[in-house]
């Protein structure tokens, strides 16, 4: 597979680093920080609309991602609004939201929307990891990672080494689907 140029619309250096680690050497990954409006809707609707808007601005192929964390006890909230919940209440506040609920289960998900340009409909790739909300543990460099412990692991995302996280996370699962799609497109070209 030849090296493909990809534009990832993100201003988050941690997301960019993870994407580069996951996609590997087959892609020349560039990031563009575009201030897209904060949309409302389902996680999938948000990713698709952000991709449409970014493709118009870039006037070419782009991908965006919308990541969320949904609590089982709250029927999937905060979901795509986790960034704002985290900024408002912090890691401790996320735990307090589940006080009184026996179900601490949660799902981390990443929706990547990719399009070849402003006139093409975005394609959606989803990665989802089930887990639970725990008291914050580990470095606080990357959003809500310290409070999410994926099923089958005794550590939170923040405590898991990046080399391991990049082989099992919600972002990894979605990026793998994107990578497979791009490889298929290349073989058909």
Short mmCIF file of the C-alpha atoms (twelve columns), coordinates in Angstrom:
data_MODEL
# 
_entry.id   MODEL 
# 
loop_
_atom_site.group_PDB 
_atom_site.id 
_atom_site.type_symbol 
_atom_site.label_atom_id 
_atom_site.label_alt_id 
_atom_site.label_comp_id 
_atom_site.label_asym_id 
_atom_site.label_seq_id 
_atom_site.Cartn_x 
_atom_site.Cartn_y 
_atom_site.Cartn_z 
_atom_site.pdbx_PDB_model_num 
ATOM 1   C CA . UNK A 1   0.000   0.000  0.000  1 
ATOM 2   C CA . UNK A 2   1.426   3.402  -0.984 1 
ATOM 3   C CA . UNK A 3   1.612   6.195  1.580  1 
ATOM 4   C CA . UNK A 4   -1.663  8.113  1.602  1 
ATOM 5   C CA . UNK A 5   -2.074  11.695 2.737  1 
ATOM 6   C CA . UNK A 6   -4.876  12.165 5.247  1 
ATOM 7   C CA . UNK A 7   -6.162  15.352 6.851  1 
ATOM 8   C CA . UNK A 8   -7.435  14.882 10.396 1 
ATOM 9   C CA . UNK A 9   -9.473  17.836 11.599 1 
ATOM 10  C CA . UNK A 10  -8.481  18.200 15.233 1 
ATOM 11  C CA . UNK A 11  -6.737  20.665 17.471 1 
ATOM 12  C CA . UNK A 12  -6.167  18.006 20.136 1 
ATOM 13  C CA . UNK A 13  -2.499  16.958 20.120 1 
ATOM 14  C CA . UNK A 14  -3.274  13.828 22.166 1 
ATOM 15  C CA . UNK A 15  -5.831  12.626 19.622 1 
ATOM 16  C CA . UNK A 16  -3.378  13.353 16.814 1 
ATOM 17  C CA . UNK A 17  -0.606  11.392 18.543 1 
ATOM 18  C CA . UNK A 18  -2.924  8.423  19.090 1 
ATOM 19  C CA . UNK A 19  -4.111  8.561  15.481 1 
ATOM 20  C CA . UNK A 20  -0.520  8.568  14.202 1 
ATOM 21  C CA . UNK A 21  0.328   5.651  16.482 1 
ATOM 22  C CA . UNK A 22  -2.668  3.656  15.307 1 
ATOM 23  C CA . UNK A 23  -2.582  4.406  11.576 1 
ATOM 24  C CA . UNK A 24  1.132   3.790  11.284 1 
ATOM 25  C CA . UNK A 25  3.531   4.467  8.450  1 
ATOM 26  C CA . UNK A 26  1.097   3.931  5.570  1 
ATOM 27  C CA . UNK A 27  -0.403  7.377  6.078  1 
ATOM 28  C CA . UNK A 28  0.987   10.877 6.043  1 
ATOM 29  C CA . UNK A 29  -1.305  12.318 8.681  1 
ATOM 30  C CA . UNK A 30  -1.703  16.077 8.792  1 
ATOM 31  C CA . UNK A 31  -3.881  17.877 11.270 1 
ATOM 32  C CA . UNK A 32  -5.883  20.998 10.674 1 
ATOM 33  C CA . UNK A 33  -7.408  22.858 13.578 1 
ATOM 34  C CA . UNK A 34  -10.745 24.194 12.362 1 
ATOM 35  C CA . UNK A 35  -13.123 25.778 14.830 1 
ATOM 36  C CA . UNK A 36  -16.259 23.855 13.922 1 
ATOM 37  C CA . UNK A 37  -19.479 24.700 15.731 1 
ATOM 38  C CA . UNK A 38  -20.468 22.507 18.640 1 
ATOM 39  C CA . UNK A 39  -23.412 20.583 17.305 1 
ATOM 40  C CA . UNK A 40  -26.230 18.793 19.039 1 
ATOM 41  C CA . UNK A 41  -27.604 15.414 18.088 1 
ATOM 42  C CA . UNK A 42  -26.573 11.802 18.351 1 
ATOM 43  C CA . UNK A 43  -22.900 10.957 18.340 1 
ATOM 44  C CA . UNK A 44  -23.197 9.698  14.759 1 
ATOM 45  C CA . UNK A 45  -25.114 12.751 13.506 1 
ATOM 46  C CA . UNK A 46  -22.543 15.067 15.069 1 
ATOM 47  C CA . UNK A 47  -19.579 13.280 13.446 1 
ATOM 48  C CA . UNK A 48  -21.207 13.266 10.002 1 
ATOM 49  C CA . UNK A 49  -22.162 16.941 10.098 1 
ATOM 50  C CA . UNK A 50  -18.734 17.990 11.393 1 
ATOM 51  C CA . UNK A 51  -17.174 16.073 8.505  1 
ATOM 52  C CA . UNK A 52  -19.421 17.802 5.960  1 
ATOM 53  C CA . UNK A 53  -18.497 21.219 7.324  1 
ATOM 54  C CA . UNK A 54  -14.774 20.428 7.494  1 
ATOM 55  C CA . UNK A 55  -14.726 19.110 3.911  1 
ATOM 56  C CA . UNK A 56  -16.195 22.392 2.689  1 
ATOM 57  C CA . UNK A 57  -13.516 24.389 4.501  1 
ATOM 58  C CA . UNK A 58  -10.614 22.138 3.469  1 
ATOM 59  C CA . UNK A 59  -12.154 21.570 0.013  1 
ATOM 60  C CA . UNK A 60  -10.841 18.026 -0.069 1 
ATOM 61  C CA . UNK A 61  -10.663 14.719 1.757  1 
ATOM 62  C CA . UNK A 62  -10.849 14.906 5.533  1 
ATOM 63  C CA . UNK A 63  -11.802 12.911 8.548  1 
ATOM 64  C CA . UNK A 64  -13.116 14.051 11.880 1 
ATOM 65  C CA . UNK A 65  -13.935 12.191 15.014 1 
ATOM 66  C CA . UNK A 66  -16.449 12.634 17.733 1 
ATOM 67  C CA . UNK A 67  -15.676 10.790 20.917 1 
ATOM 68  C CA . UNK A 68  -18.063 10.196 23.764 1 
ATOM 69  C CA . UNK A 69  -18.523 8.494  27.078 1 
ATOM 70  C CA . UNK A 70  -21.979 7.246  27.926 1 
ATOM 71  C CA . UNK A 71  -23.084 6.074  31.343 1 
ATOM 72  C CA . UNK A 72  -25.462 3.088  31.384 1 
ATOM 73  C CA . UNK A 73  -27.378 4.440  34.389 1 
ATOM 74  C CA . UNK A 74  -28.013 7.731  32.549 1 
ATOM 75  C CA . UNK A 75  -29.154 6.110  29.284 1 
ATOM 76  C CA . UNK A 76  -25.953 7.073  27.469 1 
ATOM 77  C CA . UNK A 77  -25.418 10.569 28.853 1 
ATOM 78  C CA . UNK A 78  -23.183 12.540 28.842 1 
ATOM 79  C CA . UNK A 79  -22.334 10.866 25.517 1 
ATOM 80  C CA . UNK A 80  -21.101 13.323 22.894 1 
ATOM 81  C CA . UNK A 81  -21.276 16.124 25.473 1 
ATOM 82  C CA . UNK A 82  -18.653 14.576 27.775 1 
ATOM 83  C CA . UNK A 83  -16.155 17.364 27.040 1 
ATOM 84  C CA . UNK A 84  -18.536 19.972 28.444 1 
ATOM 85  C CA . UNK A 85  -19.526 17.845 31.427 1 
ATOM 86  C CA . UNK A 86  -15.846 17.258 32.223 1 
ATOM 87  C CA . UNK A 87  -15.048 20.970 31.964 1 
ATOM 88  C CA . UNK A 88  -18.015 21.833 34.205 1 
ATOM 89  C CA . UNK A 89  -17.780 19.202 36.935 1 
ATOM 90  C CA . UNK A 90  -14.317 17.648 36.605 1 
ATOM 91  C CA . UNK A 91  -13.370 14.024 37.073 1 
ATOM 92  C CA . UNK A 92  -14.763 13.877 40.607 1 
ATOM 93  C CA . UNK A 93  -18.050 15.332 39.388 1 
ATOM 94  C CA . UNK A 94  -18.362 12.612 36.745 1 
ATOM 95  C CA . UNK A 95  -18.213 10.067 39.570 1 
ATOM 96  C CA . UNK A 96  -20.731 12.030 41.628 1 
ATOM 97  C CA . UNK A 97  -23.189 11.872 38.727 1 
ATOM 98  C CA . UNK A 98  -23.479 8.140  39.404 1 
ATOM 99  C CA . UNK A 99  -23.964 8.363  43.180 1 
ATOM 100 C CA . UNK A 100 -27.142 6.502  43.997 1 
ATOM 101 C CA . UNK A 101 -26.881 4.198  40.974 1 
ATOM 102 C CA . UNK A 102 -25.648 0.636  41.355 1 
ATOM 103 C CA . UNK A 103 -24.781 0.460  37.645 1 
ATOM 104 C CA . UNK A 104 -21.397 2.126  37.047 1 
ATOM 105 C CA . UNK A 105 -21.168 0.683  33.531 1 
ATOM 106 C CA . UNK A 106 -20.167 2.933  30.675 1 
ATOM 107 C CA . UNK A 107 -19.236 2.828  27.012 1 
ATOM 108 C CA . UNK A 108 -16.413 4.772  25.406 1 
ATOM 109 C CA . UNK A 109 -17.002 5.338  21.725 1 
ATOM 110 C CA . UNK A 110 -15.367 7.036  18.813 1 
ATOM 111 C CA . UNK A 111 -17.163 7.925  15.604 1 
ATOM 112 C CA . UNK A 112 -14.908 8.782  12.698 1 
ATOM 113 C CA . UNK A 113 -16.516 10.354 9.661  1 
ATOM 114 C CA . UNK A 114 -14.494 10.402 6.448  1 
ATOM 115 C CA . UNK A 115 -15.225 11.970 3.102  1 
ATOM 116 C CA . UNK A 116 -13.270 12.347 -0.109 1 
ATOM 117 C CA . UNK A 117 -14.506 15.923 -0.492 1 
ATOM 118 C CA . UNK A 118 -17.306 18.435 -0.011 1 
ATOM 119 C CA . UNK A 119 -19.574 16.814 -2.597 1 
ATOM 120 C CA . UNK A 120 -19.361 13.280 -1.194 1 
ATOM 121 C CA . UNK A 121 -21.404 11.858 1.661  1 
ATOM 122 C CA . UNK A 122 -19.296 11.049 4.743  1 
ATOM 123 C CA . UNK A 123 -18.769 7.412  5.706  1 
ATOM 124 C CA . UNK A 124 -18.951 6.557  9.402  1 
ATOM 125 C CA . UNK A 125 -16.657 4.200  11.323 1 
ATOM 126 C CA . UNK A 126 -17.444 3.434  14.963 1 
ATOM 127 C CA . UNK A 127 -15.336 1.957  17.727 1 
ATOM 128 C CA . UNK A 128 -16.865 1.097  21.079 1 
ATOM 129 C CA . UNK A 129 -15.381 -0.238 24.298 1 
ATOM 130 C CA . UNK A 130 -17.462 -1.264 27.292 1 
ATOM 131 C CA . UNK A 131 -16.211 -0.593 30.804 1 
ATOM 132 C CA . UNK A 132 -17.075 1.172  34.023 1 
ATOM 133 C CA . UNK A 133 -16.631 4.495  35.756 1 
ATOM 134 C CA . UNK A 134 -14.174 4.400  38.663 1 
ATOM 135 C CA . UNK A 135 -12.498 6.928  40.940 1 
ATOM 136 C CA . UNK A 136 -9.849  8.816  38.960 1 
ATOM 137 C CA . UNK A 137 -6.525  7.003  38.683 1 
ATOM 138 C CA . UNK A 138 -3.491  7.784  36.577 1 
ATOM 139 C CA . UNK A 139 -2.250  10.881 34.762 1 
ATOM 140 C CA . UNK A 140 -4.817  13.568 33.969 1 
ATOM 141 C CA . UNK A 141 -3.357  14.531 30.574 1 
ATOM 142 C CA . UNK A 142 -6.142  13.185 28.405 1 
ATOM 143 C CA . UNK A 143 -9.738  14.066 29.234 1 
ATOM 144 C CA . UNK A 144 -11.792 11.481 31.029 1 
ATOM 145 C CA . UNK A 145 -9.251  8.634  30.679 1 
ATOM 146 C CA . UNK A 146 -8.587  8.527  34.465 1 
ATOM 147 C CA . UNK A 147 -12.203 7.528  35.271 1 
ATOM 148 C CA . UNK A 148 -12.823 4.946  32.518 1 
ATOM 149 C CA . UNK A 149 -11.726 1.370  33.183 1 
ATOM 150 C CA . UNK A 150 -12.311 -0.878 30.164 1 
ATOM 151 C CA . UNK A 151 -13.747 -4.341 30.745 1 
ATOM 152 C CA . UNK A 152 -11.041 -6.969 31.125 1 
ATOM 153 C CA . UNK A 153 -8.453  -4.502 32.436 1 
ATOM 154 C CA . UNK A 154 -7.570  -3.646 36.023 1 
ATOM 155 C CA . UNK A 155 -6.396  -0.190 34.976 1 
ATOM 156 C CA . UNK A 156 -8.018  2.956  33.666 1 
ATOM 157 C CA . UNK A 157 -7.259  4.256  30.183 1 
ATOM 158 C CA . UNK A 158 -4.940  6.782  31.855 1 
ATOM 159 C CA . UNK A 159 -2.963  4.020  33.581 1 
ATOM 160 C CA . UNK A 160 -2.655  1.795  30.517 1 
ATOM 161 C CA . UNK A 161 0.543   2.326  28.549 1 
ATOM 162 C CA . UNK A 162 -0.111  4.084  25.219 1 
ATOM 163 C CA . UNK A 163 1.367   1.143  23.295 1 
ATOM 164 C CA . UNK A 164 -1.340  -1.086 24.793 1 
ATOM 165 C CA . UNK A 165 -4.162  1.461  24.682 1 
ATOM 166 C CA . UNK A 166 -3.482  2.014  20.978 1 
ATOM 167 C CA . UNK A 167 -4.287  -1.638 20.350 1 
ATOM 168 C CA . UNK A 168 -7.647  -1.815 22.137 1 
ATOM 169 C CA . UNK A 169 -9.260  1.607  22.619 1 
ATOM 170 C CA . UNK A 170 -12.455 2.941  21.072 1 
ATOM 171 C CA . UNK A 171 -10.317 5.208  18.861 1 
ATOM 172 C CA . UNK A 172 -8.175  2.243  17.792 1 
ATOM 173 C CA . UNK A 173 -11.250 0.248  16.766 1 
ATOM 174 C CA . UNK A 174 -12.682 3.122  14.705 1 
ATOM 175 C CA . UNK A 175 -9.303  3.988  13.135 1 
ATOM 176 C CA . UNK A 176 -8.800  0.345  12.115 1 
ATOM 177 C CA . UNK A 177 -12.108 0.440  10.261 1 
ATOM 178 C CA . UNK A 178 -11.062 3.672  8.526  1 
ATOM 179 C CA . UNK A 179 -7.670  2.157  7.631  1 
ATOM 180 C CA . UNK A 180 -9.354  -0.961 6.190  1 
ATOM 181 C CA . UNK A 181 -11.736 1.179  4.148  1 
ATOM 182 C CA . UNK A 182 -8.887  3.255  2.715  1 
ATOM 183 C CA . UNK A 183 -6.899  0.115  1.874  1 
ATOM 184 C CA . UNK A 184 -9.928  -1.317 0.028  1 
ATOM 185 C CA . UNK A 185 -10.383 1.939  -1.881 1 
ATOM 186 C CA . UNK A 186 -6.739  1.902  -2.888 1 
ATOM 187 C CA . UNK A 187 -6.912  -1.662 -4.223 1 
ATOM 188 C CA . UNK A 188 -10.037 -0.766 -6.229 1 
ATOM 189 C CA . UNK A 189 -8.400  2.305  -7.761 1 
# 
